[in-house]
């Protein structure tokens, strides 16, 4: 099995350390969920993903399975399930006769509850068996290895979750090892060419707590794969996010958005004046955002990577 994590260290040096006075947003799930919901309201992210799922993903899904009557799917970091169910709908169109085992891996009880509620309300899912795993990707890996599981997956998706593992390269490597013949691993992260990429390249040392979250883009993952000679398909998905309130001091929504952008809990209250001023200046810079009709629109472009099974 190829080992990716040594290579990944080239892109995420261990010497990087988050400013000691700052706490990661993921330490406060309630605050994180508030920030995330506002982010979804202010961004075109889910629409960009839907466009990909309905226009480009069907060809990927059509290539899996080798004519099998049963398919195994794993969703890692599935959140509230909206994107999962859209993908499962497209899978049904490509493979109308198959039954599906869908492993859901999601650490947030709040999100899993929403996912279960969504499934209970949606007709036409009788061909799918859902297995609910309230755990992180690393816990799932330990659970899988501990049970000496031999089941293989036909399709694994990891949407916006590699930021929250300690070693993204090793996590990619593990889940890729679970793919069956013709299996596909789908990764969606922010693009290296997005405003996020510029923000993280500039302030990675101050904002990223590498014990909890990584400032990782599809550019980093592609560099990792290129170093190992792994072939992949990649796509860029245009997306944007309005962040105008970030520039009004004390604005509640602006502070939630800043927390989400920086991944720092109460960023406006805990960051140094110099760091806050620098981040705000960069967020408004043309490399990150455009201004139109009095609104600041952040470049939230996404990248998609599709990887085949280990050979």
QUINOR-V250509 format. One record per pair of residues at least 12 apart in sequence whose C-alpha atoms are under 8 Angstrom apart, sorted by the first residue. I is the first residue (numbers start at 1). GAP is how many residues later the second one is. D is the distance in whole Angstrom. If there is no record, write none. Layout:
BEGIN
i->I gap->GAP d->D
i->I gap->GAP d->D
END
This chain:
BEGIN
i->1 gap->176 d->8
i->1 gap->309 d->8
i->2 gap->171 d->7
i->3 gap->167 d->7
i->3 gap->170 d->7
i->4 gap->165 d->5
i->4 gap->166 d->6
i->4 gap->169 d->6
i->4 gap->220 d->7
i->4 gap->224 d->8
i->5 gap->162 d->6
i->5 gap->163 d->7
i->5 gap->164 d->5
i->5 gap->165 d->5
i->7 gap->162 d->8
i->7 gap->217 d->6
i->7 gap->220 d->7
i->8 gap->159 d->8
i->8 gap->160 d->8
i->8 gap->161 d->6
i->8 gap->216 d->6
i->11 gap->209 d->7
i->12 gap->202 d->8
i->14 gap->196 d->7
i->16 gap->188 d->7
i->16 gap->189 d->5
i->16 gap->192 d->8
i->16 gap->193 d->8
i->16 gap->194 d->7
i->17 gap->188 d->6
i->17 gap->189 d->7
i->17 gap->191 d->7
i->17 gap->192 d->6
i->17 gap->193 d->7
i->18 gap->186 d->8
i->18 gap->187 d->6
i->18 gap->188 d->5
i->18 gap->189 d->5
i->18 gap->190 d->5
i->18 gap->191 d->5
i->18 gap->192 d->8
i->19 gap->186 d->7
i->19 gap->187 d->5
i->19 gap->188 d->7
i->21 gap->249 d->7
i->21 gap->250 d->8
i->22 gap->242 d->6
i->22 gap->243 d->7
i->22 gap->245 d->8
i->22 gap->248 d->6
i->22 gap->249 d->7
i->23 gap->241 d->6
i->23 gap->242 d->5
i->24 gap->185 d->7
i->24 gap->188 d->7
i->24 gap->189 d->8
i->24 gap->239 d->6
i->24 gap->240 d->5
i->24 gap->241 d->6
i->25 gap->234 d->7
i->25 gap->235 d->7
i->25 gap->238 d->5
i->25 gap->239 d->5
i->25 gap->240 d->4
i->25 gap->241 d->8
i->26 gap->186 d->8
i->26 gap->237 d->7
i->26 gap->239 d->8
i->27 gap->238 d->8
i->28 gap->237 d->8
i->29 gap->79 d->8
i->31 gap->234 d->8
i->32 gap->228 d->7
i->34 gap->222 d->7
i->35 gap->221 d->5
i->35 gap->222 d->6
i->35 gap->224 d->7
i->35 gap->225 d->6
i->36 gap->224 d->7
i->38 gap->215 d->8
i->38 gap->218 d->8
i->38 gap->219 d->7
i->39 gap->202 d->8
i->39 gap->218 d->7
i->39 gap->221 d->8
i->42 gap->199 d->5
i->42 gap->200 d->6
i->42 gap->201 d->8
i->43 gap->196 d->7
i->43 gap->197 d->6
i->43 gap->198 d->4
i->43 gap->199 d->6
i->43 gap->257 d->8
i->44 gap->195 d->5
i->44 gap->196 d->6
i->44 gap->197 d->6
i->45 gap->194 d->6
i->45 gap->195 d->7
i->45 gap->255 d->7
i->45 gap->257 d->8
i->46 gap->37 d->8
i->48 gap->189 d->6
i->48 gap->190 d->7
i->48 gap->191 d->6
i->49 gap->34 d->8
i->49 gap->188 d->8
i->50 gap->33 d->7
i->50 gap->36 d->7
i->52 gap->185 d->8
i->53 gap->33 d->7
i->53 gap->34 d->6
i->53 gap->37 d->8
i->54 gap->36 d->7
i->58 gap->32 d->6
i->58 gap->33 d->7
i->58 gap->36 d->7
i->60 gap->124 d->8
i->61 gap->29 d->8
i->61 gap->30 d->6
i->61 gap->33 d->7
i->61 gap->94 d->8
i->62 gap->29 d->8
i->62 gap->32 d->6
i->62 gap->33 d->7
i->63 gap->119 d->7
i->64 gap->90 d->6
i->64 gap->91 d->7
i->64 gap->118 d->5
i->64 gap->119 d->6
i->64 gap->120 d->7
i->65 gap->89 d->6
i->65 gap->116 d->8
i->65 gap->117 d->7
i->65 gap->118 d->7
i->66 gap->115 d->8
i->66 gap->116 d->7
i->68 gap->30 d->7
i->69 gap->28 d->7
i->69 gap->29 d->5
i->69 gap->30 d->6
i->70 gap->28 d->5
i->70 gap->29 d->5
i->70 gap->30 d->6
i->70 gap->31 d->8
i->71 gap->27 d->7
i->71 gap->28 d->6
i->71 gap->29 d->5
i->71 gap->30 d->6
i->71 gap->82 d->7
i->71 gap->83 d->6
i->72 gap->28 d->6
i->72 gap->29 d->5
i->72 gap->30 d->6
i->72 gap->31 d->8
i->72 gap->80 d->7
i->72 gap->81 d->5
i->72 gap->82 d->5
i->72 gap->83 d->7
i->73 gap->27 d->7
i->73 gap->28 d->6
i->73 gap->29 d->5
i->73 gap->30 d->6
i->73 gap->80 d->6
i->73 gap->81 d->6
i->73 gap->82 d->5
i->73 gap->83 d->6
i->74 gap->28 d->6
i->74 gap->29 d->5
i->74 gap->30 d->6
i->74 gap->31 d->7
i->74 gap->79 d->7
i->74 gap->81 d->7
i->74 gap->82 d->5
i->74 gap->83 d->7
i->75 gap->27 d->7
i->75 gap->28 d->6
i->75 gap->29 d->5
i->75 gap->30 d->6
i->75 gap->81 d->6
i->75 gap->82 d->5
i->75 gap->83 d->6
i->76 gap->28 d->7
i->76 gap->29 d->5
i->76 gap->30 d->7
i->76 gap->61 d->7
i->76 gap->80 d->7
i->76 gap->81 d->6
i->76 gap->82 d->5
i->76 gap->83 d->7
i->76 gap->85 d->7
i->77 gap->27 d->8
i->77 gap->28 d->6
i->77 gap->29 d->5
i->77 gap->30 d->7
i->77 gap->59 d->8
i->77 gap->60 d->7
i->77 gap->81 d->6
i->77 gap->82 d->7
i->77 gap->83 d->8
i->77 gap->84 d->6
i->78 gap->26 d->6
i->78 gap->27 d->6
i->78 gap->28 d->6
i->78 gap->80 d->8
i->78 gap->81 d->7
i->79 gap->27 d->6
i->79 gap->29 d->8
i->79 gap->32 d->5
i->79 gap->33 d->7
i->79 gap->36 d->7
i->80 gap->31 d->5
i->80 gap->32 d->6
i->80 gap->33 d->8
i->80 gap->34 d->5
i->80 gap->35 d->4
i->80 gap->38 d->8
i->81 gap->31 d->8
i->81 gap->33 d->8
i->81 gap->34 d->5
i->81 gap->37 d->7
i->82 gap->33 d->8
i->82 gap->36 d->8
i->98 gap->29 d->7
i->99 gap->28 d->5
i->99 gap->29 d->6
i->100 gap->27 d->6
i->100 gap->28 d->5
i->100 gap->29 d->6
i->101 gap->27 d->6
i->101 gap->28 d->5
i->101 gap->29 d->6
i->101 gap->30 d->8
i->102 gap->26 d->7
i->102 gap->27 d->6
i->102 gap->28 d->5
i->102 gap->29 d->6
i->103 gap->27 d->6
i->103 gap->28 d->5
i->103 gap->29 d->6
i->103 gap->30 d->7
i->104 gap->26 d->7
i->104 gap->27 d->6
i->104 gap->28 d->5
i->104 gap->29 d->6
i->105 gap->27 d->7
i->105 gap->28 d->5
i->105 gap->29 d->6
i->105 gap->30 d->6
i->105 gap->31 d->7
i->105 gap->32 d->7
i->105 gap->35 d->7
i->106 gap->27 d->6
i->106 gap->28 d->5
i->106 gap->29 d->6
i->106 gap->30 d->6
i->106 gap->31 d->8
i->107 gap->26 d->8
i->107 gap->27 d->5
i->107 gap->28 d->4
i->107 gap->29 d->5
i->108 gap->26 d->7
i->108 gap->27 d->8
i->109 gap->25 d->7
i->112 gap->20 d->8
i->112 gap->22 d->7
i->137 gap->28 d->7
i->137 gap->34 d->8
i->138 gap->27 d->7
i->138 gap->33 d->8
i->141 gap->33 d->8
i->151 gap->27 d->8
i->152 gap->26 d->5
i->152 gap->27 d->5
i->152 gap->28 d->5
i->153 gap->25 d->6
i->153 gap->26 d->5
i->153 gap->27 d->5
i->153 gap->30 d->7
i->154 gap->25 d->6
i->154 gap->26 d->5
i->154 gap->27 d->7
i->154 gap->28 d->7
i->154 gap->29 d->4
i->154 gap->30 d->6
i->155 gap->24 d->7
i->155 gap->28 d->6
i->155 gap->29 d->5
i->155 gap->30 d->6
i->155 gap->31 d->8
i->156 gap->19 d->8
i->156 gap->23 d->8
i->156 gap->28 d->6
i->156 gap->29 d->5
i->156 gap->30 d->6
i->157 gap->28 d->6
i->157 gap->29 d->5
i->157 gap->30 d->6
i->158 gap->27 d->8
i->158 gap->28 d->6
i->158 gap->29 d->5
i->158 gap->30 d->6
i->159 gap->27 d->8
i->159 gap->28 d->6
i->159 gap->29 d->5
i->159 gap->30 d->7
i->160 gap->27 d->8
i->160 gap->28 d->6
i->160 gap->29 d->5
i->160 gap->30 d->8
i->161 gap->28 d->8
i->162 gap->27 d->8
i->162 gap->52 d->8
i->162 gap->54 d->7
i->163 gap->50 d->5
i->163 gap->51 d->5
i->163 gap->52 d->6
i->163 gap->53 d->6
i->164 gap->48 d->6
i->164 gap->49 d->5
i->164 gap->50 d->6
i->165 gap->47 d->7
i->165 gap->48 d->6
i->165 gap->49 d->7
i->166 gap->44 d->6
i->166 gap->45 d->6
i->166 gap->46 d->6
i->166 gap->47 d->7
i->166 gap->48 d->7
i->169 gap->52 d->8
i->169 gap->55 d->8
i->176 gap->131 d->8
i->176 gap->132 d->8
i->176 gap->133 d->6
i->176 gap->134 d->6
i->177 gap->132 d->7
i->177 gap->133 d->6
i->178 gap->131 d->8
i->179 gap->129 d->8
i->179 gap->130 d->5
i->179 gap->131 d->7
i->180 gap->129 d->7
i->181 gap->128 d->7
i->182 gap->126 d->7
i->182 gap->127 d->7
i->183 gap->125 d->6
i->183 gap->126 d->6
i->184 gap->122 d->7
i->184 gap->123 d->6
i->184 gap->124 d->5
i->184 gap->125 d->6
i->185 gap->121 d->6
i->185 gap->122 d->5
i->185 gap->123 d->6
i->185 gap->124 d->8
i->186 gap->118 d->7
i->186 gap->119 d->6
i->186 gap->120 d->5
i->186 gap->121 d->7
i->187 gap->117 d->6
i->187 gap->118 d->5
i->187 gap->119 d->6
i->188 gap->30 d->8
i->188 gap->114 d->7
i->188 gap->115 d->6
i->188 gap->116 d->5
i->188 gap->117 d->7
i->189 gap->27 d->8
i->189 gap->28 d->6
i->189 gap->29 d->6
i->189 gap->113 d->6
i->189 gap->114 d->6
i->189 gap->115 d->7
i->190 gap->26 d->8
i->190 gap->27 d->5
i->190 gap->28 d->6
i->190 gap->110 d->7
i->190 gap->111 d->6
i->190 gap->112 d->4
i->190 gap->113 d->6
i->191 gap->26 d->5
i->191 gap->27 d->5
i->191 gap->28 d->7
i->191 gap->45 d->7
i->191 gap->109 d->8
i->191 gap->110 d->6
i->191 gap->111 d->5
i->191 gap->112 d->5
i->192 gap->25 d->5
i->192 gap->26 d->6
i->192 gap->27 d->5
i->192 gap->28 d->7
i->192 gap->111 d->8
i->193 gap->26 d->8
i->193 gap->108 d->7
i->194 gap->94 d->7
i->194 gap->105 d->5
i->194 gap->106 d->6
i->194 gap->107 d->5
i->194 gap->108 d->7
i->195 gap->88 d->8
i->195 gap->92 d->7
i->195 gap->93 d->4
i->195 gap->94 d->7
i->195 gap->103 d->6
i->195 gap->104 d->5
i->195 gap->105 d->6
i->195 gap->106 d->8
i->196 gap->65 d->8
i->196 gap->92 d->7
i->196 gap->103 d->8
i->196 gap->104 d->7
i->197 gap->20 d->7
i->198 gap->89 d->7
i->198 gap->90 d->7
i->199 gap->80 d->8
i->199 gap->83 d->7
i->199 gap->84 d->7
i->199 gap->89 d->8
i->200 gap->15 d->6
i->203 gap->76 d->8
i->207 gap->55 d->6
i->207 gap->56 d->7
i->207 gap->57 d->7
i->208 gap->55 d->8
i->217 gap->86 d->8
i->218 gap->85 d->6
i->218 gap->86 d->7
i->218 gap->87 d->7
i->222 gap->83 d->8
i->231 gap->76 d->7
i->231 gap->77 d->8
i->232 gap->73 d->7
i->232 gap->74 d->6
i->232 gap->75 d->5
i->232 gap->76 d->7
i->233 gap->72 d->6
i->233 gap->73 d->5
i->233 gap->74 d->7
i->234 gap->69 d->7
i->234 gap->70 d->5
i->234 gap->71 d->5
i->234 gap->72 d->6
i->235 gap->68 d->6
i->235 gap->69 d->5
i->235 gap->70 d->7
i->236 gap->65 d->7
i->236 gap->66 d->6
i->236 gap->67 d->5
i->236 gap->68 d->6
i->237 gap->64 d->6
i->237 gap->65 d->5
i->237 gap->66 d->6
i->237 gap->67 d->8
i->238 gap->62 d->7
i->238 gap->63 d->5
i->238 gap->64 d->6
i->239 gap->60 d->7
i->239 gap->61 d->5
i->239 gap->62 d->4
i->239 gap->63 d->7
i->240 gap->57 d->6
i->240 gap->58 d->6
i->240 gap->59 d->5
i->240 gap->60 d->5
i->240 gap->61 d->7
i->241 gap->56 d->6
i->241 gap->57 d->5
i->241 gap->58 d->7
i->241 gap->59 d->6
i->242 gap->53 d->7
i->242 gap->54 d->6
i->242 gap->55 d->5
i->242 gap->56 d->6
i->243 gap->14 d->7
i->243 gap->52 d->8
i->243 gap->53 d->6
i->243 gap->54 d->6
i->243 gap->55 d->6
i->244 gap->51 d->5
i->244 gap->52 d->5
i->244 gap->53 d->7
i->246 gap->12 d->6
i->246 gap->34 d->8
i->247 gap->33 d->7
i->255 gap->12 d->7
i->255 gap->13 d->6
i->283 gap->15 d->7
i->284 gap->12 d->7
END
